[in-house]
Amino acid sequence: MSSRLRWDVEGQDWPLRETSRFVTAGGLTWHVQTLGAGPLVLLLHGTGASTHSWRDVAPLLAKEATVVSLDLPGHGFTQGRPRGGLGLAGMAEAVAALLAEIGVTPKLVAGHSAGAAIAARLTLDGAASAPILAIAPALLPFPGLSGPIFSGMAGLVLANPLAASFIASLARDEDRVARFMGKSTGSRLDARGVALYRRLFASPEHCRGTIAMMAAWDLYALQRALPGLAVPVHVLHGDRDSAIPVSAAKRAAGSVRDGRFELVSGLGHLLHEEQPELAVAAMRAILADG
């Protein structure tokens, strides 16, 4: 595999490929998927993922909504870097430029993990005004010193030009990827799900983008701003999540004016991939309330 994911090679059988297009906005070339008709739902994946994360959610939701998903900067098949960098503010600014370019106004924004933080930042910055479904959200800093240590370690890894290639080389071992996904997320993915993450992780460019995002991520400013978030936020969290503590997700829901917390049993950090119908049911309920 080359350093960068190639649409004509690694993307040949990409989930929902027939709905994909490439859009230039904000200095990036974005991989965007659009399907369905009805109220528009924007789907934002988490760190290290891509549009594939919504492969089962999007077709279900598209029966009654227009669904737009994208590869975040530094991830998947999107190429380029935001002018504002890969931190939260830069990511949100870049997504806002894409939304303006394709001329869409979401009626609901669903964000997984770091995608939930981008959804919140988009709304706080005035680029969106829709309810948010925050799935296993990374909305608050990690407890204690782990936040600064986490970003600091990512920065050290990023400083080594060979680090991304080394991490990508480890993805050649399918069993290693399966073990890593299970341990780091607490989720049980099927073989197809593991294979798609393995394809992503085998790309040094995707690994480099993921590490750069982690190195630049700072949730302290978002934590201070969350009380000013004026839209309803529904937090959906799995009790097996090994990436985001249940207590942190519950605190995040309590940090906003109109927050709701729902804990689901037996699911991990990738609960929308484990049980897509559960995530879709939550989205339908929010749209119905709107």
Buried (B, 14 or more C-beta within 10 A) or exposed (E): BEBBBEBEEBBEEBBBEEBBEEBEBBEBEBBBBBBBEBBBBBBBBBBBBBBBBBBBBBBBBBEBBBBBBBBBBBBBBBBBBBEBBBBBBBBBBBBBBBBEBBEBEBBBBBBBBBBBBBBBBBBBEEBBEBBBBBBBBBBBBBEEEEBEEBBEBBBEBBEEEEBBBEBBBEBEEEEEBBEBBBEBBBBBBEEEBBBBBBBBBBBBBBBBBBBBBBBBBBBEBBBEBBEEBEBBBBBBBBEBBBBBBBEBBBBBBEBBEEBBBEBBEEBBBBBBBBBBEBBBBBBBEBBEEE
